Amino acid sequence: MKSFRKELWFEIPSQRGFVNITPKMQECLHESGIKEGLALVNISPMTTANVTVKFYDVNGNLSCVKTDTIPAMGVLSYWLPSLTCSP
């Protein structure tokens, strides 16, 4: 499985704010050459994120459920054929 890592820094003019990171993530994906998979990004500097990802087959049947924790400022990526999870 191919992997890619790049740190991104964002300047926010006030203590709190919203930043659309989608364009930067698209640039990273293009730069990496990765064509398939799912990346989840936690941009919080202090808290972890609990996520549940549900994968469905082409017929709409639930094929896999993956529950995970993303550390603060962390990224998790999945590629379905490499997952070991329960239906």
N, C-alpha and C positions, 0 to 999 in steps of 0.2 A: 504494500500500500504506500502511495506517495504521501509525503508530508511537507508542510511549508509553515514557516514561522516568521512573523514580522510584527514589530512593536509599533503601535500607532499612538501618537500624542495629540490631544485636542486642547486648544485654548478656549476657555469659557470666560466671558467678560465679568460675570458675577459669580457668587458662591454657588448658585444653582442655575441650571439651564438645560436646554435640550439641544442635542446635536444629532443630526441625521448621519449615521455612519455608513449607510448603505453604499454611497458612491465609493468610499474608501475600501469597503469590503469587496466591491465588485472589481476594483483595481487590483487588489491583492489576489483575488481568484484568477484574474486574467494573467497576472505576473507569475503565479504559481504553476499554471498549466493544468491544474486539477479540474476535471470536467464533471465528476460525479461525487455525490456525497451531501452531507448536511453539516453545517458549522453553527454552533450556538455560542454566542459571545456574552460574557458577563462584564459590563463596563463599570460596575460598582467597585470602588476601591476598598470597601470595608465589609461587605456582606456576601455570603455565598448565595447561590441561586439553586433551588430545587426544581428540577424539570422532569416532566413525563412526556416522552415522545411515542406516538402511536403510528406504526407503519401499516398501511393497507395495501392489499394486492390489487391487481387491475380490475377484479370483480367487486371491489369494495369490502372484502372480508378482512377483518383484523388479522394481520400475520405476525406482528411482533409488538411488544410493549417494552420500552426501556425507561427505567427511572434512574436518574443520576443527579449528582451535585456538581455544580460548576463553581470552582473557587473564585474568590474576589479577583477581578482583573484576569480571569481565565477564559479558556476556550475549550470546548469539547467538539470533536468531530466524529461523525459516524459514516460508515459505508456499509450498507445493508448486508452484503454477502459476508462481511467479517463479524457481524453481530452474533452474540450468543445471548438469546433472551427467550422469555416464555411467551407463547401466543395468548 
